[in-house]
């Protein structure tokens, strides 16, 4: 490769990099509300990933596997407390949120419902350690009621 060709390629690479960097700055950094919403949706996605098989086993749609049930229940119990920080006041005006605005005027009720979910997911994990299918399924449905109580009141469809 000629020296001039190498210089041209290097200049083209720098120009392309500068253009890409410029477009990133033009779009701006995500707002705190956008970051919180993205975090919240991510945590819910991981929770849903683990609740799916739990629900299927609890409803006898797939065979009960005590070890898998306990593992997924433990994950859910570790994830639900992470939700609390994602509902920081800065997330109030996040676009594309399914959170009903009335949550903000009923914050104490919302926080109690979230605490119920956290507590019931901890109970689910503890119960699932015992490998008792009936007790584990009952604890799952109890936790699912906590999910539903909050979704019914504060989640827009």
N, C-alpha and C positions, 0 to 999 in steps of 0.2 A: 504494500500500500504506500502510495506516495505521501509525503509529509503534508502537502496541501489538502489532500483528501481526508487525512486523519484530522486535520484542524477543522475542516468543514463539518465532518461528522460530530466532532466534539462540540462545535458551536450549535449545531442543529439539536443535539441532545440537551444542551443547556437551555436553548430557546424553548424546547418542548417542556422541559421541567419547569421553567419559569412560567410558562403559560398554564400548565396544570396547577401549579402552586397558586397562581393568581386567581384561577377560577375557584379554587377551594376557599380562598380568602373572600372572594366576591360573594360566595354563598353564605359566609359567616359561620361562626361557631354555633352549635345548637344551644338554645336557651336552657336555663335550669329546668323550666317546665317540660321541655322536650326530652331532656336527659332523664328526668324523673319518670315520665310516662314510658319511655323506652325501657327503663329498668323495670318498672312495674309490669309491663306486658311480658318482659322476658321471664321474670319470676313466675308469673301466672302460667306461662307456656311450659316451664319445667314442672310446675305443680301438676298441670293437666296431663303432661306426659306420664307422670307416675300415678295419677288418679285413674286414668283409663283402665289399666290392668287391674287395679284394686277394685274398681267398680264391676268389671267383668267377672272377677272371682266372687265378689260379694253377691252378685246376682245369679251366680251359677251359670254364667255364659261361657266360662272356661273353668277348667279344673282348679280347685284350690291348691295352691302350692305355698305351704307355710313359710318357707324360707324367702321366696320371692315377695310374698305379701309383706312380711316383716321388713324386708329391705326397702321396698317402696314406701311403706308407712313411715319408716325412719327418715327417708328423704323428705317426705312431705312435712314431717314435724320439724325438720331443720329449715325448710324453705318458708313456711308460713310466717315466722317472725320477721323475715326480711321484708315482708309487704309493708309493715308499719312505716318504715322510713320513706317508702315510695309515695306516701300520701302527705308529704310535706306541703305546707301552705303554698310554696312556689309552684306546685303542680296544678293549682286551682284553675288556671286558664289554659291548660294544655289542649291543643287541638287534637281531634281524633280520639279523645277519651270517651269511654262508655260510662263514666261516672256521672250520675245525676247531680246537678248543681245543689240540690237540697241537702246533700251530704254535708256541705260546709256549714250549713245552719243547724245541723243535727250531729255535730262532730262527736259529742259524748256518746250518743247512741251508736254511731258508726264504730268508734273506738272500742266500745263494749262488744259489739258483734265481731270485730276483728280479734279481740282478746278471746272470745268464745271459740273462734276457729283455731287459734293458736293452742288453747288449752285442750280442745278436743282432738287436735292432731297429735298432741303429745300423749294423750290417753290412748289414742289409736296405736301409736308406735309401741307404747308400753304393753298394751294388751296383745299386740301381734307377736311380741317376743315369746309369749306363752304357747304359740302354735295351736291354740284352740280355734278351730274354724268358726264355730258359732259365735264365740265371744269376739273374735276379730271382725267378723262381718257386722255384728251389732255395733261395734265401735266405729266401723267405717260409716255406717248409715247415720250414726249420731253426728259424726264430723260433717257428713254431707248435708245434714239439716242446718248446720251452722253456715255452710257455704250458701245454701239456698236462702236463708233468712236475710243475709246481707245482699245477695244478688237481687232478690225480689224487691227490696226497698231502695237500693242505691245504684243498681246497674241498669242502664238504658240498653234496650235490645237493638 
